[in-house]
Amino acid sequence: MTYALTWDLDSLFPGGINSAQLKTKLTQTQSAIASLGDLLDRWDAASDAPAYHQFVKLMTQLQKIAAALGQMGIFITAVGSADVNNPDVAPMEAELRNLGTQADNVSGKLKKVLVQVPDANFTAMLATPALQPIAFNLKEMRDDGKELLDDKTEALISRLNLDGKAAWSSHYDSLVATVTVPFHDAAGNAVTLSAGQADNNLLGNADPDYRAALLPAWEQAWTDKEQLFADTLNHLAGFRLTEYAAHGTTDFLREPLRDNRMSAATLNTIWQVVDDNKQFLLDYLDRKAALLGKKHAGWQDVEAPLNLPGSTPHQFTYDEAADFIIKHYGEFSPKMAALAKHAFEHRWIEAEDRAGKAPGGWMESAPETNESRIFMTFTGSPNDVATLAHELGHAFHSSVISDLPQLRQDYAMNVAETASTFGELIVADANVKAAQTDAEKISLLNAKMDNPLAMFLNIRARYLFETRFYQLRQKKLVTPAELNELMLNAQKEAFGHDLSTYSPHLWASKLHFYIDEPAFYNFPYVFGYLFSLGIYAKAQQSGDFEDSYIALLRDTANMTTEELAQKHLGVDLTQPDFWLAGVKLIKRDVADFMRLTDPLVK
């Protein structure tokens, strides 16, 4: 084997979770936060003019603290993900969260100080050469500061949040760990599935009868604990709504949109494009149902594999997957290929399939060492190769902005999904083109359709549910029965009433509703997917793609989303044209799928 399946964490902090260097860094960062607070208390804009040397020093220290917190955060998260049974991780996570709260308090105080700076002085500050690269970020901080309460109240809210939003979010994880699904294996023997195992089987088991029988058992498992999950969701949302109200707004979408540097007009246009262009996906689902011997697909069939005779896709070794990604990245961008090769060679990736690892996959950057770490479990499927390409896309994004000030590396979640989805699209297309038979190509096209089905239908349902839930939560506690009804109606609307079965307890089983920060975790994925599709369409037509693509990525934390698209793509995101260019790529895949499967249903 050329590439290791396990990552190197010692280059971040040697010695594991009890690393002496990590403990020293925690102590140093706490002192740095206190020192920054003292500097801020003494700073006076008038006496610091015109060079603003003290303010430059303040901002330098603030960004060093952010980088230190990021470096420690990725390490602690990595250790915990690689070994979920490590008892020393949770105390370190708590210590880091406490430091983060202290840093947030100082940052909040800085935002309020900026509000007090007269406009003329503030404009002069932004013109200072040392501050020009972060001028956009400083404007954001000043605007945020206009809505903050007094320092003591903001500090109190931050402390309460540790036992509020953050606590309810953590409580959800504890509840999920207790969910079990009594069922049977393929041979009919009684088994007890964890929530993760049941979810994987519900969505990915190749036997449609097994999936159909599992769905009622899955729903019953969440029904048994639905009051506990309803309490958790109600109180997490209640804390959030109370916090919003304290800052002068009842618009629960205002903060998520601001976090994503995105306008409501853009979001509304995206959803309009989705609603206007979902019928071809519903037709696709009907064809998939026919291939499964059904009139209509059930909830459990939407993301299910299609195992037609001769359709078994190629199983990749890890080395093959690495070489495949490097090769096809290189067709679009030699720099993307070089970054991927560097990540494999320098053991940035934890991919080993073993017990004791956390589920899922992620990428986080290590800002102090200009590295990234990627977590996943590799089993050799084409989907795993696509996941690996997705996370390496994130790592490429981080690599091309690593020389920028720390504030310029703080890009929003919606654009964060752009580079990753772009990387995934490259490899998914390459997988389809490499298919040896029509049956294999059908299977790979079906797997590729998981993303558009999720974005246009499933996440659309989640968004409809979440907005209606928050509207109701502003008036009262929402009962489990009401939550089930909200979710069922949202799924039926999003899927055009086209499914034979639904999952009314998705509000309980989907982690995304319980993440404390950011709120409305779902819609940024739809933006990122469609935005990357539009970029991918341009990349296939452009001869100078690499440089323009990197220029776009470097500006992702330096302007609003709409400004980013206008500057680098020349498009207006509040109009449907750009989004429709990406939709055409999905329609092309569906057309291929329909053509290849026509003989199988006639």
JOGI-V947429 format. One record per residue. PSI is psi in whole degrees, -180 to 180 (NA if undefined). Layout:
PSI / PSI
This chain:
133 / -43 / 140 / 146 / -10 / 155 / 168 / 114 / -14 / -25 / -16 / -59 / 117 / 147 / 10 / -166 / -24 / 25 / 132 / -36 / -36 / -45 / -39 / -42 / -40 / -46 / -45 / -39 / -38 / -42 / -39 / -37 / -44 / -42 / -40 / -41 / -41 / -44 / -42 / -39 / -30 / -10 / 138 / 121 / -41 / -47 / -18 / -15 / 154 / -10 / -26 / 44 / -41 / -38 / -39 / -41 / -41 / -49 / -35 / -44 / -40 / -43 / -31 / -38 / -44 / -41 / -41 / -44 / -40 / -40 / -45 / -37 / -45 / -37 / -48 / -42 / -41 / -45 / -44 / -36 / -38 / -24 / 92 / -14 / 7 / 113 / -13 / -6 / -48 / -46 / -37 / -39 / -42 / -41 / -40 / -39 / -39 / -43 / -41 / -39 / -43 / -42 / -39 / -38 / -43 / -41 / -40 / -40 / -39 / -42 / -41 / -35 / -40 / -32 / -34 / -12 / 126 / 150 / -44 / -42 / -40 / -41 / -40 / -39 / -45 / -24 / -11 / 128 / -39 / -21 / -13 / -41 / -21 / 23 / -44 / -43 / -37 / -39 / -42 / -46 / -41 / -42 / -42 / -40 / -25 / -18 / 0 / 151 / -175 / 160 / -43 / -40 / -43 / -40 / -39 / -44 / -43 / -43 / -41 / -31 / -29 / -32 / 14 / -110 / -51 / -39 / -43 / -36 / -45 / -38 / -36 / -45 / -40 / -40 / -44 / -35 / -20 / -7 / 126 / 151 / 103 / 125 / -151 / 160 / -174 / -26 / -2 / 4 / 140 / 133 / 158 / 116 / 141 / 169 / -42 / -44 / -44 / -42 / -44 / -41 / -37 / -38 / -27 / -7 / 137 / -17 / 113 / -31 / -39 / -46 / -42 / -37 / -30 / -33 / -49 / -36 / -39 / -48 / -38 / -37 / -40 / -30 / -41 / -28 / 19 / -32 / -38 / -42 / -36 / -42 / -46 / -48 / -43 / -45 / -35 / -47 / -37 / -44 / -45 / -45 / -38 / -41 / -43 / -47 / -38 / -27 / 14 / 20 / 147 / 4 / 101 / -9 / -11 / -48 / -46 / -40 / -41 / -40 / -34 / 6 / 48 / 146 / 157 / -33 / -41 / -45 / -43 / -38 / -42 / -48 / -32 / -42 / -42 / -49 / -36 / -16 / 35 / -13 / -38 / -28 / -35 / -38 / -41 / -45 / -37 / -39 / -41 / -42 / -43 / -39 / -25 / 2 / 27 / 160 / -43 / 144 / 148 / 169 / -39 / -8 / -14 / -47 / 13 / 151 / 159 / 110 / 81 / 158 / 127 / 12 / 2 / 114 / 162 / 134 / 125 / 140 / 165 / -41 / -41 / -43 / -45 / -48 / -37 / -46 / -47 / -44 / -50 / -29 / -43 / -24 / -23 / -35 / 110 / -32 / -35 / -44 / -41 / -41 / -44 / -45 / -43 / -41 / -42 / -44 / -31 / 15 / 53 / -6 / 131 / 108 / -2 / 138 / 101 / 162 / 156 / -2 / 155 / 156 / 167 / -171 / 155 / 165 / 135 / 147 / 151 / 93 / -27 / -27 / 5 / 46 / 176 / 164 / 139 / 134 / 131 / 176 / 118 / 122 / -3 / -4 / 158 / -33 / -38 / -38 / -41 / -40 / -43 / -41 / -37 / -51 / -34 / -28 / -43 / -45 / -37 / -44 / -49 / -37 / -36 / -7 / 6 / -20 / -5 / 162 / 152 / -38 / -30 / -5 / 0 / 67 / 156 / 166 / -37 / -47 / -19 / -31 / -1 / -57 / -37 / -46 / -35 / -47 / -39 / -40 / -42 / -48 / -38 / -43 / -42 / -38 / -45 / -44 / -27 / -3 / 139 / -22 / 163 / -39 / -42 / -38 / -39 / -45 / -42 / -36 / -40 / -44 / -38 / -27 / -9 / -41 / -55 / -35 / -42 / -46 / -46 / -29 / -60 / -51 / -31 / -43 / -41 / -41 / -44 / -45 / -49 / -41 / -40 / -34 / -46 / -36 / -42 / -37 / -26 / -17 / -30 / 169 / 137 / 126 / 160 / -40 / -40 / -38 / -43 / -42 / -43 / -45 / -44 / -45 / -39 / -42 / -43 / -42 / -46 / -38 / 13 / 30 / 31 / -5 / 155 / -23 / 157 / 178 / 81 / -18 / 18 / -29 / -27 / -36 / -16 / 114 / -35 / -28 / -15 / 6 / 129 / -42 / 129 / 163 / 161 / 63 / -10 / -49 / -28 / -28 / -40 / -45 / -53 / -40 / -50 / -36 / -44 / -34 / -43 / -40 / -40 / -40 / -42 / -37 / -33 / -13 / -8 / 141 / -17 / 42 / -45 / -51 / -42 / -35 / -46 / -38 / -40 / -48 / -36 / -18 / 7 / -18 / 25 / 7 / 171 / 164 / -42 / -40 / -39 / -48 / -39 / -44 / -45 / -20 / -13 / 34 / 157 / 111 / -14 / -3 / 153 / -15 / -49 / -44 / -36 / -28 / -38 / -38 / -36 / -35 / -39 / -43 / -35 / -43 / -42 / -40 / -42 / -44 / -46 / -43 / -44 / -29 / -7 / -47 / -19 / -12 / 8 / NA
